[in-house]
Amino acid sequence: MRYKFIDPHKYTDEQVDELLATLPEWRREQALRFKHRQGRKECVLSYCLLSKMLGTQPNFERGKHGKPCIDAFSKQPNDQTTKRPKFNLTHCKNAIGCVVSKEGEVGIDAECLGRYKPQLAEYCMSDEELKQISEAPDPDAEFTLLWTKKEALLKYTGEGITDDMKTCLTSPRAEGVMIESGINREQGYAWAVAYDS
């Protein structure tokens, strides 16, 4: 399992337009559907990061619950079919992330700091997590870190945000799943990666 984050602020609009021209037609069309440049930039850079990590420009299909996956088994030079790698993408204003695994499922999330709202926390955090947030030196960073862990786990399972956000980190679906996480204060985001233990 490998993961990487890049800083979208390091890419100019001209560089993004150059990268856009290199994308397969289906992904270029998807990127051009974004009305705002930021969404287009995130779409282009996340696909380019995945392509760089895989060494090829993959096509996607939708798996269970609509989770994107690589569309066909890849062929090795000796014509042996191999398992397709698993991947997951994330993007926010301050980070583009990708995780790739040749083995098990993966999920990744990055969120900008500054999202903490007590009402949102009440809705999606357990009592223990609310206590953890309130006692943290930086409640916003703690909230955002917990949120990214939950979302990475739910992207790992392919379910996305569900009704049991409060308990997902302690539910049976979290058994056997490792979650690495951290905060990049310089770029202003929290991140998490979920993968098979």
C-alpha positions in Angstrom: 0.0 0.0 0.0 1.3 3.4 -1.0 -0.2 6.9 -0.6 0.8 10.4 -1.5 -0.5 13.9 -1.1 0.3 16.9 -3.3 -0.3 20.6 -2.8 -2.7 21.9 -5.5 -1.5 25.5 -4.8 1.8 24.6 -6.5 0.1 24.2 -9.9 -0.8 27.2 -12.0 -3.9 27.4 -14.1 -1.7 27.1 -17.2 -0.1 23.9 -15.8 -3.5 22.4 -15.0 -4.7 23.2 -18.6 -1.6 21.5 -20.0 -2.3 18.4 -17.9 -6.0 18.5 -18.9 -5.0 18.1 -22.5 -3.1 14.9 -21.7 -6.0 13.1 -20.0 -8.1 10.4 -21.7 -11.2 11.9 -23.3 -13.6 10.5 -20.6 -11.7 12.1 -17.8 -11.2 15.4 -19.7 -14.9 15.6 -20.2 -15.5 14.9 -16.5 -13.1 17.6 -15.5 -14.6 20.1 -17.9 -18.1 19.6 -16.3 -16.9 21.5 -13.2 -18.1 25.1 -13.4 -15.4 26.4 -11.1 -11.7 26.2 -11.8 -11.0 24.7 -8.3 -13.1 21.7 -8.9 -11.6 21.2 -12.4 -8.1 21.5 -10.9 -8.8 18.9 -8.2 -10.3 16.5 -10.8 -7.3 16.8 -13.1 -4.6 16.6 -10.4 -6.2 13.7 -8.6 -6.3 11.6 -11.8 -2.7 12.7 -12.8 -1.5 11.6 -9.3 -3.2 8.2 -9.7 -1.7 7.8 -13.2 1.8 8.6 -11.9 1.5 6.1 -9.0 0.2 3.4 -11.4 2.5 4.2 -14.3 -0.5 4.2 -16.7 -3.7 6.2 -17.3 -6.5 3.8 -16.1 -10.1 3.8 -17.0 -12.7 3.5 -14.2 -15.8 1.4 -13.6 -18.0 1.5 -10.6 -17.9 -1.3 -8.0 -20.2 -2.1 -5.2 -21.9 1.1 -3.8 -20.5 3.0 -6.7 -16.8 3.0 -5.6 -14.5 3.7 -8.6 -12.2 0.8 -9.5 -9.9 0.1 -12.4 -12.0 -1.2 -15.3 -10.1 -4.3 -16.4 -7.4 -6.8 -15.3 -4.0 -5.6 -16.4 -1.7 -7.8 -18.5 1.9 -8.4 -17.7 4.5 -8.6 -20.5 4.4 -12.4 -20.3 0.6 -12.2 -20.8 -0.4 -13.4 -17.3 -3.4 -11.7 -15.9 -2.9 -10.1 -12.5 -5.2 -8.7 -9.9 -6.1 -5.1 -10.6 -4.8 -2.6 -8.0 -7.2 -1.0 -5.6 -7.2 2.8 -5.3 -9.0 5.7 -3.8 -8.7 9.5 -4.4 -9.4 12.5 -2.3 -9.2 16.2 -2.8 -9.9 19.4 -1.0 -8.8 23.0 -1.5 -5.5 22.3 0.3 -4.6 18.8 -0.7 -4.9 16.1 -3.4 -4.4 12.5 -2.2 -4.2 9.1 -3.7 -3.7 5.6 -2.2 -2.9 2.5 -4.2 -2.7 -1.2 -3.1 -2.0 -4.4 -4.9 -3.7 -6.4 -2.1 -6.7 -5.2 -0.1 -9.2 -2.4 -0.2 -8.2 1.2 0.6 -9.8 4.5 1.5 -8.3 8.0 1.8 -9.6 11.3 2.9 -8.3 14.9 3.3 -10.2 17.8 4.7 -9.3 21.4 5.2 -9.0 22.6 8.8 -11.6 25.1 9.9 -14.6 22.8 9.5 -15.5 22.4 13.2 -19.1 23.3 14.1 -20.6 22.0 17.4 -23.9 21.1 15.7 -22.1 19.0 13.1 -20.0 17.3 15.7 -23.1 16.5 17.7 -24.6 14.9 14.6 -21.6 12.7 13.6 -19.4 12.1 16.7 -20.0 9.6 19.5 -20.0 10.9 23.1 -16.5 9.7 23.6 -15.3 11.5 20.4 -17.1 14.7 21.5 -15.2 14.5 24.8 -12.0 14.0 23.0 -12.7 17.0 20.8 -13.7 19.3 23.7 -10.5 18.3 25.7 -8.1 18.7 22.8 -5.8 21.7 22.6 -7.2 22.4 19.1 -10.8 21.2 18.9 -11.0 22.1 15.2 -8.0 19.9 14.3 -9.2 17.0 16.5 -12.7 17.2 14.9 -11.3 17.3 11.4 -8.9 14.4 12.1 -11.7 12.2 13.4 -13.9 13.2 10.4 -11.2 12.1 8.0 -10.7 8.8 9.8 -14.5 8.1 9.5 -14.6 9.1 5.9 -11.5 7.1 4.9 -13.1 4.0 6.6 -16.4 4.5 4.8 -14.5 5.0 1.5 -12.6 1.8 2.2 -15.8 -0.1 2.6 -17.2 1.7 -0.5 -20.3 2.9 1.4 -19.5 6.6 1.7 -21.2 8.7 4.4 -23.9 6.7 6.2 -26.3 7.1 9.0 -24.0 5.5 11.6 -21.2 8.2 11.4 -21.2 8.3 15.2 -20.2 4.7 15.7 -18.5 3.7 12.4 -14.9 3.7 13.9 -16.0 1.3 16.6 -18.5 -0.8 14.5 -17.7 -4.3 13.2 -16.9 -2.8 9.8 -13.7 -1.3 11.3 -12.4 -4.7 12.5 -9.2 -5.6 10.7 -8.8 -2.1 9.2 -5.8 0.0 9.9 -6.1 3.8 9.8 -3.1 6.1 9.6 -3.8 9.8 10.0 -2.2 13.1 10.6 -2.4 16.9 10.3 -0.5 19.0 7.8 -0.6 22.4 9.6 1.6 24.1 7.0 -0.9 23.4 4.2 -4.0 23.4 6.6 -5.5 20.0 6.3 -6.1 16.7 8.1 -5.8 13.3 6.4 -6.4 9.7 6.9 -5.8 6.4 5.0 -7.6 3.2 5.7 -6.2 -0.2 4.6 -6.2 -3.9 5.4 -4.2 -4.8 8.5 
